[in-house]
Each structure stands twice: as C-alpha cells, then as structure tokens.
C-alpha cells in the first residue's frame, strides 16, 4: 500500500495484527476473539500526529482495511467482502 504519505507496516505477533505508520505515532492492534466473526481493536492511537499529512481517522480507516486483508490471508476471518455481497 503506497500512497503519498507513506506505507503502513503490518506485523503479526502471536494472535495480534499490529498496524502502524513508520515515522508517526499512529498504531493500532487488532485481535480476533474466538467467539467473534470479526477483528476488534485495542491499543489505539488517540491523537493526530502533526508530523504527517494524514489524520488519525484516515490512518485508522486504512489500518482497518489492511488488518482485515491480512486476517483473511491468515484464515482468521472468512466470508465475502461487502462489494461481492452486493452483486
């Protein structure tokens, strides 16, 4: 994922997917509880980082998409994407 403001980094550690933007304070950790069909977030950055031209909201939106893509690759979550359901 390369965009003008940089690429997200995704690390998988045990049962967590950690997404962060290098050079910024932005990070969020996702995990999947056994009884949940989706990822949940914890350890979420809570302030805009003025050093980068991306708001925290923009980062979290990109991070959520990246984490879900990684979780599907790992087989943690299954199912069709919303766009596929609407066809």
C-alpha positions in Angstrom: 0.0 0.0 0.0 1.9 3.0 -1.1 0.3 6.5 -1.0 1.8 10.0 -1.0 2.0 10.0 2.8 3.7 6.6 3.2 3.1 2.9 3.6 1.6 1.2 6.5 3.6 -1.5 8.3 1.8 -4.7 9.4 3.3 -7.1 11.9 1.7 -10.3 13.1 2.7 -11.2 16.6 1.1 -14.3 18.1 -2.7 -13.6 17.9 -2.4 -9.9 17.1 -2.1 -7.8 14.0 -0.3 -4.6 14.7 -0.6 -1.8 12.1 1.5 1.3 12.3 2.7 4.2 10.1 6.5 4.4 10.3 7.7 7.9 11.3 4.5 8.7 13.1 2.8 8.0 16.4 0.0 6.1 14.7 -0.6 2.5 15.6 -3.4 0.1 16.4 -3.5 -3.5 17.4 -6.2 -5.9 16.2 -7.2 -9.3 17.5 -9.9 -11.8 16.9 -11.8 -13.2 19.9 -12.7 -16.9 19.5 -16.4 -16.1 19.6 -16.3 -13.2 17.1 -16.6 -13.2 13.3 -14.5 -10.0 13.1 -11.4 -8.3 14.3 -11.5 -6.0 17.3 -9.1 -3.1 18.0 -7.1 -2.3 21.1 -4.2 0.0 21.9 -5.4 2.6 19.5 -3.6 5.9 19.0 -5.7 8.7 20.2 -4.3 11.9 18.8 -3.5 13.4 15.4 0.3 13.4 14.6 1.0 16.8 13.1 4.3 15.5 11.6 2.5 13.6 8.9 -0.2 14.8 6.4 -2.7 12.1 7.5 -5.2 12.4 10.2 -5.7 9.8 12.8 -9.1 9.0 11.3 -7.5 8.4 7.9 -4.9 6.2 9.4 -7.5 4.1 11.3 -9.6 3.6 8.2 -6.5 2.4 6.2 -5.3 0.3 9.1 -8.7 -1.4 9.5 -8.7 -2.4 5.8 -5.1 -3.6 5.9 -5.7 -5.6 9.0 -8.8 -7.3 7.6 -6.9 -8.2 4.4 -4.1 -9.7 6.5 -6.6 -11.6 8.7 -8.2 -13.1 5.6 -4.8 -14.2 4.3 -4.1 -15.8 7.6 -7.5 -17.5 7.7 -8.6 -15.7 10.8 -11.7 -14.4 9.2 -13.7 -15.7 6.3 -16.6 -14.5 4.3 -17.3 -12.4 1.3 -16.4 -8.7 1.1 -19.3 -6.2 1.1 -18.8 -5.4 -2.6 -19.1 -9.1 -3.5 -22.3 -9.5 -1.5 -24.0 -6.5 -3.3 -23.6 -8.1 -6.7 
